[in-house]
Amino acid sequence: MSLVARTVILLSLLCCLLMLQACGSGGEKQVGGDLNVSWLDPIGSGWNAPTLTSYDTARFSVDISGGQAPYALTWYFGGACETQFSNLNEPGQANVNVLFVPLAATTNFTAMLVVSDAAGNAANSTLQFTVIEPQVDCFVSINSLTYSDGLIRVSGSDADGGALTFTAQLDSGEVIITGPFNETATSAEFVVKPRDVLAGGNFTVTVSATCEPGFESASDSVSGSFDAFPLADDTLYAIATQTQAAVGEPVRIVVATGDTASSFQYLNSCILTWQVGGSYVGQSFDIGAPDDVPEQAVPIDGVWGDMGATSFLLNLFPIETMPIGNGLLGTGFYVTPLGGSDITANGLLFNFQVEFAEPGTYTIGILDNPESVVSRTYYQDSAAEEDHFWSDISNNHDYNTIVVE
């Protein structure tokens, strides 16, 4: 082949290759251009908004474009707050909310955002910002802290007139603390109730007052005690574990007996009463002592553990509340153990919850009409040949009344 012919062929092939490169080979295309990150001005979002203030919240925002979505973002703030992570599914604005650390003085920081896209591209951008020291001076003191009748009352003040928030922490004892309730800018209340009303015991609680932004605080401790609930011989009790409640708040009632006069094995019937407006909380019936186990017969404790019961014949029908006249409702309960031996019973029989639809004062009572098969409270021994009745079911004690607000 002549030199001229070879030259013509090579030129033709070169032209084809150039055309293929210009038109694309049918493979993967690059989507989008370079990653672009543009910071927006950060904005304080807390009590001192829009200023960026120590121990306060703020929002940082960026605009992201280019590259291939979605994007993964890592936000570094140079020690001003914790590192944040977020994702962005398409080009546009991304935001994170942060809480600045406490600072003793105004401080300059550098934020850096690292962005990576679905194609493996990465970019970063920095932002200079300043966080000022708190502008609120708090001089907090607790002026009064008392405990009485299951209620902790606290009052405090801030020299500059700032509003206070109150918290309570259990230091020792077997009690439950709820609240705060009835809060004002300078006072609050906490309810204290024993975990086991039969056991009693001592407790200590620390209450703290903090000025509203949360920079300064003061604390003090208060102690109290609950006497063990006395179970008199041959007496049946229905005991409210709290004497104050809000409308719709479940209140647990525990039923206990002092030493029975006759041998005990079966609680054949126990009818409890309260005023119209109260109702049994479904599925709250629990045999023995209160616990967090959803099964009503697990664990086997209280009187039933003492007698050595191994299981129970459980109620197959829902527990019902019925009108009984004089503005009262009655709810019937029974417990039938399997296994175990007759004992002189002393301790917890069962517990349940009741709630109230309206404010008012509600008294828990025990109904006994020995002449009626359906409205009497009684027990039997293992022979089940004779009905036994408690000599006192008046339920007259300090924990039989609940004030609902």
VEXDREN-2710 file (C-alpha; in Angstrom, 1 decimal):
% VEXDREN-2710
k/r/px/py/pz
1/MET/0.0/0.0/0.0
2/SER/1.3/3.4/-0.9
3/LEU/2.2/6.1/1.6
4/VAL/-0.6/8.3/0.4
5/ALA/-3.2/5.5/0.8
6/ARG/-2.0/4.7/4.4
7/THR/-2.2/8.4/5.3
8/VAL/-5.8/8.6/4.1
9/ILE/-6.9/5.6/6.1
10/LEU/-5.2/6.9/9.3
11/LEU/-6.9/10.3/8.9
12/SER/-10.3/8.6/8.5
13/LEU/-9.9/6.6/11.6
14/LEU/-8.8/9.6/13.6
15/CYS/-11.8/11.6/12.5
16/CYS/-14.1/8.7/13.6
17/LEU/-12.5/8.6/17.1
18/LEU/-12.9/12.4/17.5
19/MET/-16.5/12.2/16.5
20/LEU/-17.2/9.4/19.1
21/GLN/-15.5/11.3/21.8
22/ALA/-17.5/14.4/21.0
23/CYS/-20.9/12.6/20.9
24/GLY/-20.3/10.3/23.9
25/SER/-19.9/6.6/24.1
26/GLY/-23.3/5.7/25.6
27/GLY/-21.7/5.2/29.2
28/GLU/-22.5/7.0/32.5
29/LYS/-22.9/10.8/32.4
30/GLN/-21.7/13.2/35.0
31/VAL/-24.6/14.9/36.7
32/GLY/-24.3/18.5/38.1
33/GLY/-21.2/20.6/38.4
34/ASP/-18.9/21.3/41.4
35/LEU/-20.3/21.2/44.9
36/ASN/-21.1/24.7/46.1
37/VAL/-21.7/25.6/49.8
38/SER/-22.9/29.0/50.9
39/TRP/-23.4/29.9/54.6
40/LEU/-26.4/32.0/55.8
41/ASP/-26.2/34.1/58.9
42/PRO/-26.8/32.0/62.1
43/ILE/-29.7/33.1/64.2
44/GLY/-30.2/32.7/67.9
45/SER/-33.5/30.9/68.6
46/GLY/-33.8/30.9/72.4
47/TRP/-34.6/33.4/75.1
48/ASN/-32.1/36.0/73.8
49/ALA/-33.0/35.6/70.1
50/PRO/-31.7/36.5/67.5
51/THR/-28.4/37.1/69.3
52/LEU/-26.0/34.1/69.6
53/THR/-25.7/33.7/73.4
54/SER/-23.9/31.2/75.6
55/TYR/-26.1/28.4/77.0
56/ASP/-28.8/29.2/74.5
57/THR/-30.1/27.7/71.2
58/ALA/-29.4/28.8/67.7
59/ARG/-30.0/27.7/64.1
60/PHE/-27.2/27.4/61.4
61/SER/-28.2/27.2/57.7
62/VAL/-26.4/26.7/54.4
63/ASP/-27.4/26.6/50.7
64/ILE/-26.0/23.7/48.8
65/SER/-25.9/23.3/45.0
66/GLY/-24.1/21.3/42.3
67/GLY/-22.7/17.8/42.7
68/GLN/-25.1/14.8/42.8
69/ALA/-27.8/14.6/45.4
70/PRO/-28.4/13.3/48.1
71/TYR/-25.8/15.0/50.3
72/ALA/-24.3/14.0/53.7
73/LEU/-23.4/16.9/55.9
74/THR/-21.1/17.1/59.0
75/TRP/-21.2/20.3/61.0
76/TYR/-18.2/21.2/63.2
77/PHE/-18.5/24.2/65.5
78/GLY/-15.1/24.6/67.0
79/GLY/-16.2/23.8/70.5
80/ALA/-19.1/26.1/70.7
81/CYS/-21.5/23.2/70.7
82/GLU/-21.6/19.5/69.8
83/THR/-20.9/18.3/66.2
84/GLN/-24.0/17.7/64.2
85/PHE/-24.9/15.4/61.3
86/SER/-27.6/15.8/58.7
87/ASN/-28.7/14.8/55.2
88/LEU/-30.1/16.7/52.3
89/ASN/-32.1/14.9/49.6
90/GLU/-31.9/17.6/46.9
91/PRO/-30.1/20.9/46.3
92/GLY/-31.3/23.6/48.6
93/GLN/-31.1/24.8/52.2
94/ALA/-30.0/22.7/55.1
95/ASN/-30.4/23.6/58.8
96/VAL/-29.3/22.4/62.2
97/ASN/-30.3/23.5/65.7
98/VAL/-27.6/23.7/68.4
99/LEU/-27.2/24.5/72.0
100/PHE/-24.2/26.6/72.9
101/VAL/-22.0/25.6/75.8
102/PRO/-21.8/27.9/78.9
103/LEU/-19.2/30.6/78.5
104/ALA/-17.6/33.0/81.0
105/ALA/-16.8/35.6/78.3
106/THR/-17.7/36.5/74.7
107/THR/-15.8/34.1/72.4
108/ASN/-15.1/33.8/68.6
109/PHE/-15.5/30.5/66.9
110/THR/-15.0/28.9/63.5
111/ALA/-17.6/26.6/62.1
112/MET/-16.8/24.1/59.3
113/LEU/-19.2/22.2/57.1
114/VAL/-18.1/19.1/55.3
115/VAL/-20.4/18.0/52.4
116/SER/-20.1/14.8/50.4
117/ASP/-22.5/13.9/47.5
118/ALA/-23.7/10.6/46.0
119/ALA/-21.0/10.7/43.4
120/GLY/-18.2/10.8/46.0
121/ASN/-17.4/14.5/45.6
122/ALA/-16.6/16.5/48.7
123/ALA/-16.4/20.1/49.7
124/ASN/-16.0/22.1/52.8
125/SER/-16.7/25.7/53.9
126/THR/-16.0/27.7/57.1
127/LEU/-17.8/30.5/58.9
128/GLN/-16.6/32.8/61.6
129/PHE/-19.2/33.6/64.4
130/THR/-19.2/35.1/67.9
131/VAL/-21.1/33.8/70.9
132/ILE/-21.6/36.4/73.7
133/GLU/-21.6/35.7/77.4
134/PRO/-25.0/35.6/79.2
135/GLN/-26.5/39.0/79.6
136/VAL/-28.7/38.0/82.5
137/ASP/-27.4/38.1/86.0
138/CYS/-29.0/35.7/88.4
139/PHE/-28.7/35.8/92.2
140/VAL/-30.9/32.9/93.2
141/SER/-31.8/31.9/96.7
142/ILE/-34.2/29.5/98.3
143/ASN/-36.2/31.3/100.9
144/SER/-38.4/28.5/102.2
145/LEU/-38.5/24.7/101.9
146/THR/-40.9/22.6/103.9
147/TYR/-42.5/19.2/103.9
148/SER/-45.9/18.3/105.4
149/ASP/-48.6/15.7/104.7
150/GLY/-47.1/14.4/101.5
151/LEU/-46.3/17.8/100.0
152/ILE/-43.0/19.7/99.5
153/ARG/-43.5/23.4/99.3
154/VAL/-40.6/25.6/98.0
155/SER/-40.2/29.4/97.4
156/GLY/-37.2/31.3/96.2
157/SER/-36.2/34.6/94.7
158/ASP/-33.8/36.2/92.2
159/ALA/-32.3/39.6/93.2
160/ASP/-33.1/40.9/89.8
161/GLY/-36.6/39.7/89.8
162/GLY/-36.1/36.8/87.3
163/ALA/-38.5/33.9/87.1
164/LEU/-37.4/30.6/88.7
165/THR/-37.8/27.0/87.7
166/PHE/-37.8/24.3/90.3
167/THR/-36.6/20.6/90.3
168/ALA/-36.6/17.9/92.9
169/GLN/-34.2/15.0/93.3
170/LEU/-34.5/12.1/95.7
171/ASP/-31.4/11.6/97.8
172/SER/-32.5/8.7/99.9
173/GLY/-35.7/6.7/100.8
174/GLU/-38.3/4.6/99.1
175/VAL/-40.7/7.4/97.9
176/ILE/-42.0/8.7/94.6
177/ILE/-41.7/12.4/93.8
178/THR/-44.0/14.0/91.2
179/GLY/-44.2/17.6/90.1
180/PRO/-43.7/20.5/90.1
181/PHE/-47.3/21.6/90.5
182/ASN/-48.9/25.0/91.2
183/GLU/-45.8/26.7/89.8
184/THR/-45.4/30.5/90.0
185/ALA/-42.3/32.6/89.1
186/THR/-41.1/32.1/92.7
187/SER/-42.7/29.0/94.1
188/ALA/-43.7/25.4/93.4
189/GLU/-45.0/22.2/95.1
190/PHE/-44.0/18.5/94.8
191/VAL/-46.0/15.5/95.8
192/VAL/-44.2/12.8/97.8
193/LYS/-45.7/9.3/98.3
194/PRO/-44.3/6.1/99.6
195/ARG/-43.6/3.2/97.3
196/ASP/-45.1/0.9/99.9
197/VAL/-47.7/2.5/102.1
198/LEU/-47.5/-0.4/104.6
199/ALA/-43.8/-0.1/105.1
200/GLY/-43.2/3.6/105.9
201/GLY/-39.7/5.0/106.2
202/ASN/-37.6/8.2/106.0
203/PHE/-36.6/10.2/102.9
204/THR/-34.5/13.2/101.9
205/VAL/-35.1/15.3/98.8
206/THR/-32.9/18.1/97.3
207/VAL/-34.8/20.9/95.6
208/SER/-33.1/23.3/93.2
209/ALA/-34.1/26.7/91.9
210/THR/-32.7/28.0/88.7
211/CYS/-33.2/31.4/87.1
212/GLU/-35.1/31.2/83.8
213/PRO/-32.2/31.1/81.3
214/GLY/-30.5/28.5/83.4
215/PHE/-27.2/30.1/84.4
216/GLU/-27.3/30.3/88.2
217/SER/-29.0/28.0/90.7
218/ALA/-29.5/27.4/94.4
219/SER/-30.5/24.2/96.2
220/ASP/-31.5/23.0/99.7
221/SER/-32.6/19.7/101.2
222/VAL/-35.7/18.6/103.1
223/SER/-36.4/15.4/105.0
224/GLY/-39.6/13.7/106.1
225/SER/-41.0/10.3/106.9
226/PHE/-44.1/8.1/106.4
227/ASP/-45.3/6.0/109.3
228/ALA/-45.9/2.4/108.5
229/PHE/-49.6/1.9/107.9
230/PRO/-51.0/0.1/111.0
231/LEU/-53.0/-3.0/110.2
232/ALA/-55.4/-3.8/113.1
233/ASP/-56.5/-7.3/113.7
234/ASP/-59.5/-8.6/111.8
235/THR/-59.8/-5.3/109.8
236/LEU/-59.9/-4.8/106.1
237/TYR/-58.6/-1.7/104.4
238/ALA/-58.7/0.0/101.0
239/ILE/-55.8/2.5/100.9
240/ALA/-55.2/5.2/98.4
241/THR/-51.5/5.6/97.6
242/GLN/-52.1/9.3/97.1
243/THR/-54.6/11.7/98.5
244/GLN/-54.5/14.3/95.8
245/ALA/-54.9/13.9/92.0
246/ALA/-55.8/15.7/88.8
247/VAL/-58.9/14.9/86.8
248/GLY/-58.2/11.8/84.7
249/GLU/-55.0/10.9/86.7
250/PRO/-55.0/7.2/87.7
251/VAL/-54.7/6.6/91.5
252/ARG/-53.7/3.2/92.8
253/ILE/-55.7/1.7/95.6
254/VAL/-54.2/-1.2/97.7
255/VAL/-56.4/-3.6/99.7
256/ALA/-54.9/-5.1/102.8
257/THR/-55.9/-7.0/105.9
258/GLY/-54.8/-7.2/109.5
259/ASP/-54.6/-10.7/111.1
260/THR/-57.8/-12.5/110.2
261/ALA/-59.8/-14.0/113.0
262/SER/-60.4/-17.2/110.9
263/SER/-58.2/-19.3/108.7
264/PHE/-57.9/-17.7/105.3
265/GLN/-57.4/-19.0/101.7
266/TYR/-60.0/-17.5/99.4
267/LEU/-61.0/-13.9/99.0
268/ASN/-64.6/-14.7/97.8
269/SER/-65.8/-11.1/97.4
270/CYS/-64.6/-7.6/98.1
271/ILE/-66.8/-4.8/97.0
272/LEU/-65.3/-1.3/97.0
273/THR/-67.3/1.9/96.7
274/TRP/-66.7/5.5/95.7
275/GLN/-68.7/8.5/94.5
276/VAL/-70.2/8.8/91.0
277/GLY/-67.4/10.4/88.8
278/GLY/-64.9/7.7/89.7
279/SER/-64.2/4.7/87.5
280/TYR/-62.1/1.5/87.6
281/VAL/-59.2/1.7/85.2
282/GLY/-59.4/-1.3/82.9
283/GLN/-56.7/-4.0/83.1
284/SER/-55.2/-2.4/86.2
285/PHE/-56.2/-5.2/88.7
286/ASP/-53.1/-6.8/90.2
287/ILE/-52.9/-9.6/92.7
288/GLY/-50.7/-8.9/95.8
289/ALA/-48.4/-5.9/96.0
290/PRO/-48.1/-3.2/93.2
291/ASP/-45.5/-4.0/90.6
292/ASP/-44.5/-3.1/87.0
293/VAL/-45.3/-6.6/85.6
294/PRO/-48.3/-6.5/83.2
295/GLU/-49.5/-10.0/84.2
296/GLN/-52.0/-9.6/87.1
297/ALA/-50.8/-12.7/89.0
298/VAL/-47.0/-12.3/88.6
299/PRO/-45.1/-12.3/90.9
300/ILE/-46.9/-14.2/93.6
301/ASP/-46.5/-12.0/96.6
302/GLY/-48.4/-10.4/99.5
303/VAL/-50.7/-12.7/101.4
304/TRP/-50.7/-15.2/98.6
305/GLY/-46.9/-15.6/98.8
306/ASP/-47.2/-16.1/102.5
307/MET/-49.7/-19.0/102.0
308/GLY/-47.6/-20.6/99.3
309/ALA/-50.0/-20.2/96.4
310/THR/-48.7/-21.5/93.1
311/SER/-51.2/-19.9/90.6
312/PHE/-54.6/-18.4/90.5
313/LEU/-58.0/-19.0/88.9
314/LEU/-58.3/-15.7/87.0
315/ASN/-61.4/-13.8/86.3
316/LEU/-62.6/-14.5/82.7
317/PHE/-65.0/-11.5/82.7
318/PRO/-64.3/-7.8/82.7
319/ILE/-64.4/-6.1/86.1
320/GLU/-67.6/-4.0/86.2
321/THR/-68.7/-0.9/88.2
322/MET/-72.4/-0.6/89.1
323/PRO/-74.5/2.1/90.7
324/ILE/-75.5/1.0/94.3
325/GLY/-77.5/4.1/95.3
326/ASN/-76.9/7.2/97.3
327/GLY/-74.6/8.6/94.7
328/LEU/-72.2/5.7/95.1
329/LEU/-70.7/3.1/92.7
330/GLY/-69.6/-0.4/93.6
331/THR/-66.9/-2.5/92.1
332/GLY/-66.5/-6.2/93.0
333/PHE/-63.2/-8.1/93.2
334/TYR/-62.2/-11.6/94.2
335/VAL/-59.0/-13.7/94.3
336/THR/-59.0/-17.5/94.0
337/PRO/-55.5/-19.1/94.7
338/LEU/-54.5/-22.6/93.6
339/GLY/-52.2/-24.5/95.9
340/GLY/-51.0/-23.2/99.3
341/SER/-52.2/-23.6/102.8
342/ASP/-54.7/-21.9/105.1
343/ILE/-53.1/-19.1/107.1
344/THR/-53.9/-16.2/109.4
345/ALA/-53.7/-13.6/106.7
346/ASN/-51.9/-10.3/107.2
347/GLY/-50.8/-8.0/104.4
348/LEU/-51.6/-7.0/100.8
349/LEU/-54.5/-8.8/99.0
350/PHE/-54.7/-6.9/95.7
351/ASN/-54.4/-3.5/94.1
352/PHE/-55.9/-1.6/91.2
353/GLN/-56.3/1.9/89.7
354/VAL/-59.3/4.3/89.7
355/GLU/-59.6/7.6/87.9
356/PHE/-62.0/10.5/88.3
357/ALA/-63.8/12.5/85.6
358/GLU/-64.7/15.5/87.7
359/PRO/-63.1/17.6/90.5
360/GLY/-64.3/16.8/94.0
361/THR/-63.7/14.8/97.1
362/TYR/-63.9/11.0/96.7
363/THR/-64.0/8.5/99.6
364/ILE/-63.1/4.8/99.1
365/GLY/-65.4/2.5/101.1
366/ILE/-66.0/-1.2/101.5
367/LEU/-69.5/-2.6/101.1
368/ASP/-70.8/-5.5/103.2
369/ASN/-74.4/-6.7/103.2
370/PRO/-74.2/-10.2/104.7
371/GLU/-77.8/-10.9/103.8
372/SER/-77.1/-10.4/100.1
373/VAL/-75.1/-12.9/98.0
374/VAL/-74.0/-10.3/95.5
375/SER/-73.1/-7.3/97.8
376/ARG/-71.1/-8.7/100.6
377/THR/-67.4/-8.9/101.4
378/TYR/-66.1/-12.1/102.9
379/TYR/-63.5/-14.9/102.8
380/GLN/-63.3/-18.7/103.3
381/ASP/-60.7/-21.3/104.3
382/SER/-59.7/-24.2/102.1
383/ALA/-62.7/-26.3/103.1
384/ALA/-65.0/-23.5/101.7
385/GLU/-67.8/-24.6/104.0
386/GLU/-68.3/-21.4/106.0
387/ASP/-68.3/-17.7/105.1
388/HIS/-66.0/-15.5/107.3
389/PHE/-66.5/-11.7/107.7
390/TRP/-64.1/-9.1/108.9
391/SER/-65.2/-7.4/112.2
392/ASP/-64.2/-3.9/110.9
393/ILE/-64.6/-2.8/107.2
394/SER/-65.4/0.8/108.0
395/ASN/-62.2/1.9/106.2
396/ASN/-61.9/4.9/108.5
397/HIS/-58.3/6.1/108.1
398/ASP/-56.2/9.0/106.6
399/TYR/-55.7/7.4/103.2
400/ASN/-59.4/6.7/102.3
401/THR/-60.0/10.1/100.7
402/ILE/-58.8/11.6/97.4
403/VAL/-59.1/15.2/96.5
404/VAL/-59.4/15.7/92.8
405/GLU/-58.7/19.1/91.2
END
